[in-house]
Amino acid sequence: MAIMASLVLVLVCLLAISGLSSADVTKLLREADSAFSRGEYNTAIRIYSEAVDLDPKATVLYTKRAAAYMSLRQASQALRDLNKAIDNDEKFVQGYIHRGKLHRQMCNTVAALRDFQKVLELKPDSKTATEELEKSRRVEDLISALERKFDSGDHKGIQNDIQAVYDLAQDCIKVQLMDAKLQLLQSDWDQVVATTGRLLKSDPSNLQALVLRGQGYFYSGDHDLAKRHFGEALKFDPDYSEAKKEFSKVKDYDRKKSRAQSSLSDQRWQEAEDQFSEALHVDPKHGQGNKGLWQGIGEARYHLRKWDTALEAFNSVLYYESGSEGAKAWLVKTLLAAERWQDAVNKAKEVVGQHQQSGELRQLLQEAERQLKISLRKDYYKILGVEKHANEREIKRAFRDLAKQYHPDKVPGGEEEKRAAEVQFRDISEAYEVLTDEEKRGRYDRGEEVEQPQHQQQHHGHPFFHQGGQQFHFQWG
């Protein structure tokens, strides 16, 4: 309080000499101090600035405004004010101490050491300056060791080393950049954004921080914010190569992805697959975005009937997003399309267990179980050698041809050949009975139970023949 009162007294005297209204400045100073004490730092800065406009030579006003800036972690603005205060008074000991501390906090150790050495020239017994000199040297040593470790690729335990620097220099730009780069390597996009956000608050024009933050947004899937940060870096330095490269990459990625999505929508399946693959190569590390590209590739391959590679694509989606219900549904659909019925049932049961509320997955499971059941019964269409859409006339013609071939009385050879023909003929007759009966064929096609003929007796009024003591009904045409 004594120091504050003396600063105010000095200010009043200076105002009296300069002819300015000491009452106005003193009033503003008290209002700003009150706002500062309430934690209203932006208000305090505004009022201190009004006072500075009245008396630009008042060292104390710059010092107080610098304190408000430091409270807001706006280090570059605080440094600017402390520079102005020292320019106004080259023997301002407190100004050198505050500026030296700020330099140390920002890891500007050379500047910090210079300020504390100046304090000791002006005030050789300053305990604060002596202690700060040691802290600044310690920060310098820690950063040198940390840089060597980071550059060598040895990241083991490096987070503890970073924290050791933060304990002494919480606004250290070098270490914040290093921390953000490490977080980028670890794919911790949210932390990249947070770390660089703190850095940019104190140094809005830091090009490396702008690019790193843009990369954090890009990899987290927010391409608009990514481009905004790369563009901001280019405003400060249009030739900054890293920002130019990253900005071009995002535009290229978005352009190729958009073109691929248009091809998919237009059902140009091969073009879509090729274009999604091309976009995928822009940045293979972009998991958040590339899962969408893999989804597009999978759908294109599905329609191209490339079952195995479609499955690989949908599994790639799940690599990036293990809980993707949509990708799991596509896996089951692809297995069904490939007629891998048992695999489809197994996968459907697995994913239904993970998403029990999903109606779509439950329906897919039912369809897989139905198709598996169908696959395990006799295929009447294959037995008669007709397509599933064959009409009754085609079915009858196929039956007649096969019946002539496999009629047991007409098969040459011994008893064994005749028994084999008899089995074949039974299947042909059974298939004929079901597929020429509209109701039974409908049930068969839907995978439902079909009433089997008793004793293989066909009820079409066919003439019959006897073979081995059994009666077969048969119509030649």
ABEGO torsion letter per residue (X at the ends): XAAAAAAAAAAAAAAAAAGBBAAAAAAAAAAAAAAAAAGBAAAAAAAAAAAAAABAABAAAAAAAAAAAAAAGBAAAAAAAAAAAAAABAABAAAAAAAAAAAAAAGBAAAAAAAAAAAAAABAABAAAAAAAAAAAAAAAAAAAAAAAAAAGBABGAAAAAAAAAAABAABAAAAAAAAAAAAAAGBAAAAAAAAAAAAAABAABAAAAAAAAAAAAAAGBAAAAAAAAAAAAAABAABAAAAAAAAAAAAAAAAAAAAAAAAAAGBAAAAAAAAAAAAAABAABAAAAAAAAAAAAAAAAAAGBAAAAAAAAAAAAAABAABAAAAAAAAAAAAAAGBAAAAAAAAAAAAAABAABAAAAAAAAAAAAAAAAAABBBAAAAAGBBAABBAAAAAAAAAAAAAAABAAABBEBAAAAAAAAAAAAAAAAAAAAAABAAAAAAAAAGBBBBBBBGGBBBAGBBBBBBGGBBBBBBAX
